[in-house]
Amino acid sequence: MQVNAALDPENRALYAEILRGPAGYDLDAALATTYTLDFETALVVPATLAFHAAENRQETLDTPLALLEGLERLSSRIAIFCEAGRIKAAPKGANRLTALLEDTVTEVTAPRGGAFHPKLWLLRFKPIGDIGRPRLRLALLSRNLTTDASWDLSMSLDGTATDEIQDQNAPLVELVRALPTLASGRPTPKHVVTMVRSLVKDLARAKWEHPDNIRKISFAVNGLTDQVWRPIIGRNLGVISPFVTDGALKNLVDKIDPADAYLLSRGEELAALSPETLARFGKVLVLDEMAETEDGEESEQTAVGPVPARGLHAKVFITERHASTEITMGSGNATAPALIGGENVEVFATLSGYSAHLGTMEEQMAPDRLGRFLREYVPYTPTDTAQQDAAEARLEKLRRLIAATRLVLRCEASEDHRIHLHLSAAVPIVVPQEISLRIWPLVIGLEHGINVPALNGTERLLARLALKDVTRWIGVRLKDIGSGLEMDFTLGTDLVDLPDSRTAEILRGLIENQGAFLRYIRLLLGDVSEAAKALFAAGAGGSVSGLFSNATDAPILEDMVRALSGDGRQLRDIERLVTRLSDPETGKSEVIPDEFLQLWKTFREVLPKEPHRE
């Protein structure tokens, strides 16, 4: 039997590995697409890209200075596109640093009325010293940018931008180029549009290194035009799909003998299929453990435990043609919106290799490989959920209407140094009588929200906040009064008349004393890996004595002198920090030691100018 079956669960990759650049290269640009998004994950991504010392995600979240520096360094180089109205809600309040994601995250809608469902990362790394060609990385995933722990599948390809157009990349180029035009509500920020255009140029010319045993890779995208792509089916077919519909499955196995057709899905999805559809598959399987999370697409529950107990979220189509095995993976389920009508925006990659090397369809699902986590599906009669489904459909309809309008938050400074937030909508929306709508500023939580009977051009006071709590994000709760069903989500608004000092106020809230200031300076100056380790230790309650001591101690002074011989980036970061934390009139700051301010005056005089960055 094939030793290196492509879908062997022992072949695992950590999310951080996908984001880590090659040695000798710095991240220049990163673009991600996702259906659902949670801000905790989005906050961790820049820190993961900037530092690789954190052992786990929670460690990073517990270290606000690491999150802050990751965002400060890289947020302008990262663009995330997600389905409008699918950002996870935070009823108890959110991290203030979500304000620094305001231009990173762009909410979009599918142009043909379905879901914006692709899940990919496109990263560009430039060589340190700018000698050589940029390196590109393309990652296609089945998971969203959330905390979900489902059984997923990913493919990561490294490549180089060449001098010639690579035809195989055309579908990807079309998708990435279209992203800024799909924005819902607030337009895509100009710097993101510029970055996307630059990435498209390199993506069109990218030549990918193939994984072992892969002879050919092709890409496909659905949902942008009326053309609908489906995988070419050979003499057999294995389908792995958490969500399924009768029409899509019947179309896929139309000419396949049931003995040569396998189906792996979720039990509740299989229970909703017709007996005729199930009879078209010789083997119908589910994960052996049924604690399946929904990755935000159906539920916000997250199971824990080993791989088979975390639920199915991978999407794969496996077939054999001639002497080759073809594996199609990506974001698309075996459903009508993904593969028949093509309303959903989806992305796929098909990898082809000799069956003798890659493994046959049956070998991928063999009992000693993926099959050891599976069991045969036992048909059952599902619970009648018609009433709940109808309520969910009502809420979903209103969610889409609200997400499609352009909401505006206007800031007004008051005499008590609070910010009054006034909410209005470009397109009027009347809330149906059977539904209640509650809206709140995301940072302060649901309890401080207001009930809204309608959204229109007339402003209504949403809240009075400290400047550091103001973001363009609002929390939204829809409740179906009859059934009690609730739907929570986060939406972005167009934030206008925001005082320029907002980011400085957030910074002052994090760097609250001279010790925190010196820790941050050491982070900016020192070796990224070592400084991050110390920072994470401090965040966990450890000691940083000796590393971050008096500002005039040799380690900091020596590092500042050493930074002068470099490109000046570290010193410009310090200048940015000092400016934000200092009183514009006196130049003083409670959190910056006077000795450091005196020292910094000398360095400011010889501060290298920032080079022009295209």
N, C-alpha and C positions, 0 to 999 in steps of 0.2 A: 504493500500500500504506500501511496505517496507520503514522504516524510514531512514535507514542508507545505501542507495544505494551507491555502491563503487565508482561510477563515478559522484557523486553529486559535482557540481562545487564549493559548499561552503566548501568542504574539501580541503583546500589549504595548501601548505607548501612552505616556503621560501627556496631558495637555500642555504642560510647560515645555516639554521637549519640542513640540511643534513650533513654539514661539521663540525658541532659543536660536540665535544667529550663529553662523559658522565662525570659527576662530579667525581673528584678524579683520572682522567686519563689524560695522555699527548699523543699527536699524535706521533706515532713512524714511520709510513709509510703511504703514500697515493698514489694510482694509479688511473689514469683516462684514459678513451678512448673516442675519439670524432671524428666525421667526419670533421667538420670545427672548427676553433679556431681563436679567436682574442687575441692579446697580452694584451689588456687592461684587459680582464677578467682573463687571466692567471697571470697577475701581482697582481690582487686583491686577488686571491685565497690564497696565502701564508699569506697575511695580515689578511684575514678573519679567517684563522686557528689560527694565532698567537694572534689576538686581536678581541674582540667581542664588542668593544665600538662604532665602526662606525655605524651610522644610515643608511647609504646607500652606494652604490657602488661609486658614484661620490665623496663622501666625502673622501673615501680612496684614490681614484685616485688623488685628489687634495692635498694629503699629502705625498710628496715624501719620507720623513723619515720613515713613517709607511710602505710604500711599500718596502723600502730598508731593514728595520729590519725584516719584514716578510720574504723576500727573503733570508736574511742572516741566519735567524734561521731555515728555513724550506725547502728551495729549494732543498737541498740534500736529503730530505726525501720524495720528491714529484716527481712522474714520470707521464708525460702526453704523450700518444701516439695518433697521429692524421694522417689523410690521407695526403700523400705527395702532396704538391701543393695546399693545402686547408687552409693555414693560411691566414687570411685576410691581404690585402695589406695596406700600409700606405704611399700613394703618397706624403703627406705633411711632412713626417718624423715621426719617432717613438721615444718613450721614451728610453733614454740611458740604463735604467734598464733592457731592454730586453736582454742585454748582460748576465745578471745573470740567464736567462732562457735557456742558451745554452745547458746545460746538463740536464735540466728538460724536454724539449720537444724533442721527437723522432718522426720523420716522417716515416710512414710505408705505405706499399701497400698490397692490398688483394692478396693472393697467387693464386686465381683462376681467376684473371683478372677483377673482379668487383670493387666495392667501399669498403673501410674500413669504416664501418658504425655503429659499436656498440657504445653505449653511457652508460658508467657505471662509478661508483666510488667504489673502494675497499679501505677501511681505517682500519688501525690497531692502537688501543690505548693501551698503557701499563700503568698499575697502578703506580701512584706516589709512589716511594719507592720500586718498583719491587716486591711487595707482592701480589700474585694472578695471575690469568691467564689473558692474553691479551683479549681485546674485539675487535670484528670485526664489521664493518658496510659495508653493500652492498647496493648501490643505483643504480637502473636501471631507466634510463630516456629516454624520447623521444626527448629531446632537446640536442643541441650541446653546447660546451663550448664557447659561444658567448654572445653578448649583446641582442640577440633576445628576444622579448616579446610575442611570440605566445602562444596559448592555448596548454599546454603540459600536460604530465602525468608522474608522478614519483612514484617509490616504494622504500622505505627505510627499510631495515631489520637490526636489531642488533643481534649479536650472540657471542658465546664464542668458542674458539679453544678447542676441547675436545681431548681425548686420542685415539679416534677411527675415521677411515675414514668414511665420510658421503657420500654415493653413489650419493645422489641427486645433489651434487656439481660438479660431474665429468665434465659436459660440461663447466662450468665456469673455472675449473682448466685447462682444455685443452686450452681454449682461453687465459687465463693469461700467462700460460707457453709458449705459442707460440709467444707472443708479441715481445720479443727482436729479434726473428729470422725474423720478417717481416720488419725490418728496410730498408729504401730506402736511397741510398746515403751513408751518414756517418753511421757507425755501432752504435748500442746501446752502450752508455757508460758502462764501466765495473761495476761501483757502482750501476747502475740501474739494470743490469743483476743480481747482487747479491741480491738486494732488491726484485726483482720479484721472485727469487727462494725461498726466505724466506717467502714471502706472499703466494706463492703457497702451501707451507707446512701447513700453518695455515688455508688457504681456504679449503683445502681438508678435514680438520677435523672440520670445522665450523658447529655448530648447531644453526639454526636461530630461533629466537622468532617469532611466527606467529602473524600477525595483527588480530584484532577482527574479528570473523566470518570466518576466513580462516582455513580450515582443512588440506589442502595439498598445497605445493608449489613445482613446478618442473621447471627446467631450460633447455634451448636448445640453441645451437649455430649453425649457418650456415656459409659456406664460407671457412672452413678450410680443408674439405675433400669433396669427391664426394657425400657423404650422404647428402640429403636435408631433413630437418625437416619442417613439416607443422602442424598447430594446428588440433587436432581431432575435427570434427564437429558433433554436436548432432542433435537435432530435429529443431533447428533454428540457426540463425546466425546474429549478428550485427557486421558490419565492420566500423571502424573509421580509415581512412587512408588518409593523404593529397595527396599522389601520388598513382595512381592505373593503372593497365593494364588489358586489356581484358582477357588474358590467365589466370592470377592469380585469378581474380574474378570468372571466369567460373569454375575453378577448385574447389574453395572454396564452391560454392553454387550448385555444381553438383547434389546433391541429396536432396536439400532443396526446399520446396514449396515457390514460390515467396512471398506469404502472410507472411511467417515466416522469411523473409530476409530484413535487413535494411542496408543502405549504407550511410555513411557520409563522404564527401570528399570536395575538392575544386572545384569550378565551372568550371574552365578551364580544370581540369583533367576529370571531368564528360563529358564535351563537346567533348572530344577526344575519348570517348568510343563508341562502336557500339550500335545501338538501341537494338540489341539482348541481349547484356550484361546488359544494363539498365533494360530491361524487366524482368530480373531474380530477381530483387529486388522490393518488394512491396512498400517500402518507400525509396526514394532517397532524401537525405537532404544535405544542406550546412549551414554554419554559417549565421546567420541573417545579420551580417555585412560582407562586402566583402573586407575590408582593410586587406588583408592577407600578412604577411611578409613571407619570404622564408628561414629565418635562415641561410642565406649564401649558401643554396643549389641551389637557383635559382637567388636570388637578394640580394642586400645589403641594401634595403630599410627597415626601421623599423617604423611600425605604432605605434600610441599611442592611449590611451583611455582605456575604461573598457575591461574586459576579452573578450566579444564577438567580439570586434573590432580589436583584435590583431592577427587574423588569426589562422588557424588550423595547428598544428604540432604533435598532439598526434597520436599514433598508437595503436589500440586496436581491439581484436577479442573476441566477447562475444557469448557464446553458452550455451545451457542447455542439460545436459545428466543425465538421471535418475532423481534423486531429487536434483541434484547439478547444480549450475551455475559456469562456468569456464571462467575466464577472462585472456586472454593472452595479455601482454603488453611488450613493449621493443622498439627496434630500427627499426624493419622491417616493411616496407610498404606492401600493397597488390599489389606487383609488381612481374614480372617474375624474375628479378635478386635476389630478396630477398627470394622468396618462391617456384619458379619453377626450374630455373637453379641453384640457390644457389651460384651464382658468388660473391654476396656481403657477407662480413663478418657482421653478425647480431647476436644479443643476445636477447633472449626472456625469460620471466618468466610467467608461468601459475599458477594462484591462483584459488583454488577450495573451495567452501563452499556450504552449503545447501541453496537452492534458497529462502527458507523461511526466512533465516537470511541475505543473501548477496544481495537478490533482483534478479528478473528475467531479461532476456534480455530486455524486453519491459520496465520494471521499470527503468532500467538504462537510457533509452532514453525518459522517460516520460515527458509530457509538464510542470510539475511543478519542474522538475530537469534539466538535461542537455537540454531537449527538449525546454525549454523556450528561449534558445539561437539559436534555429535552425529554418529553414523554408524549405519548399519543393523546390527541385531543378526544375527550369523551363528551359527546353532544349533551346539551342540557337546555332547558327552556329558560330563557332570560327573564328577569323581573320586568314587569311592565313599567316603563319609565316615560310613557307618553306625556303625562302631565308635566313632569320635570323638563322633558325635552322641549315642550311648547314654551315653558317659562324661560328656558335658556335661550331659545330662538328669539323671544321678545327682547331680552336683555342684549343679545348679540346684535340685533338690528339697531338698537339705540347706541350701543358702543361704536358701531361703524359710523353712524351719523355724527356723533360727537368727535370721533377721531378725524373725520373728513373736513370738519370746519376749521377755520383758523382762529384759535383762541388767543386773546391778547391780555397780558398782565401789564398794567401801567403802574409804575412806581411813583409815589408822591411822598416827599420828605415832610415830616411834621415837626413842630416846635419841640417835642419831647424826644427828638432824635430817633423816632421810630419811622418805619417805612409803611405807608398805607398802600396795599395792593388792590387795584381795581380790575375786575374781571369783565371782559366783554367777548362777543363772538362775531366773526365776520358774516357767518350764515346763521340766520335764526333757527333755533330748535325748540320745539315745545315738547316737554316731557309728558308722555301719556299718563293718564290718571292712575293706571294700575302699576306704575313704576315710580319709585322715589330716587332722586339724584342728590348725592352729597359730594361736595368738593372741598379740598383742603390744601394749603401749601404743604408740599411733601415733607419738608424737614420737621415741621412741628406736630404732624400727626392728625388722625381722624377726629379726635375730640375737639380740635380747634377749627373744624370746618363749618360750612354753612349748607343748608338745604336749598336747592335751586329748582324752582318750578319751570324755568325757561332760560335759554341762552339767546342773547341777541346783542345788538349794537349798543344798548343802554348799559353803562357801567354799573356794577354793583361792588360794594366793598367786600373783599374776600377776607382780609386779615390786616392786623397791625403788627409788624414784626421788627426785630432787630435786624440791621442790615446784613449781618453775617448769616442770617437764616433765610435770606431771599434767594430763590432760584427760579428758573423758568418752569420747573416741574410742579405739577399738581397731582394730588391723589384723587381718584374718582371711585365712588361706590354707587353701583346701581342695585336696587332691590326690587324684586317682583313681590308686590304686596300680598297677593293671593297665596303664593306658595312659600314665601319667605326666602326664596333663593337669592343669594347675593353674588355680585360680580365686582371685584376690585381690580383696578389697574392704574397705571401712571400715564400721564400725558404731558407732552411738551407744549409750551405756549410761546408766543412771541413776546419776550420781555422787553419793555421799552422804558426809557427814562431811568435806567439803572445807574446809580451813583458810581463813579469810577473807583471809589475806594472799597468796593465790596470784597474783592479778592484779598486786599490787605487786611480787612477785618476778619476774614476767615483765617488768614495766616496768624494774626495776633491771638486768635482763639486757640490755635494749636501750639504756638510757641509762646507759652505763657510766663516763662521765667528765663533767667540768664543761663541756667543749666541746659534747658531745651534748646536755646539759641546756639550754644556751643556744640551741642550734639549735632545739630543740623549743619553747622559750619564744617565740622569734621566729616560729615557725610559728603558734603559738596567737594571737599578737598581730597579726601583719602582714596585709597584703593577701593573701588566699588564693592568688591566682594567682602573685604575685611570690614569696611565701614558698615555695610548692610548687616553683617553678622552681629556686630556690636549694637547696632540700632535695634535689631530684632530682640537681642538679649535684654536691652533696656525696656522694650515694649512688654516683655514678659516678666518684668520686675527684677531683672538681673542688674549687676553692678557694671558701671562703665568707668569706674575710677581709674585714672591713669591715661585713659584714651581721650577723654574730653575734660580737660582741667582748665586752668586759667588761660585766658586768651593770649597771654604773652609767653606761655610755655613753649619750649622748643618745638614740639611736634607740630602744632598749628602754624607757628611762624615759618618753620622750615617748609611745610607743605605749601604755604602761600608763596614763598620765594620760588619754590620748584614750579608752581603753576605759572609763574611769569615766563618761563622758558617754553611753555606749551602754546596752544592756540588761544589761550585766554578765556576759554569757555567757563572754567570753574570760577575764575575771578568775576566774570560778568554775572554768573549766577549769584555770587555773594553780593555784588552791587545791587542786583534786583531785590534780594532779600533785605538788605540794609535800607534801601529806599522805601520799601513797603512798611517796614517796622518803625521807621523814624517819623517824628513829628515834622511835617513839611516846613513849619515856621522856625523851630528851634534846632532841628537836626538831631535831637536827643531821643532816646527810647528807654523805657523802663526795663526792657528785656535784653538790651545790648550793653555789655559792660563799657564804661567810659574808656578803659584802656584799649579795648578793641576799636572803638570809634576813632581814637587818636591814631592808632596803627593804620587803620583803613584809609585815613586821609592821605597818607604817603602812597599807598598802593593805588588809590584812585587816580593819582596824577600820571601814573605810567600804565594804566589799564589798557590792554590791547583793544583796538576797535573790532567790532563784530564783522566777520566777512560776509559778503553778499551770498545769500542762500537761495538757489532757484527753487 
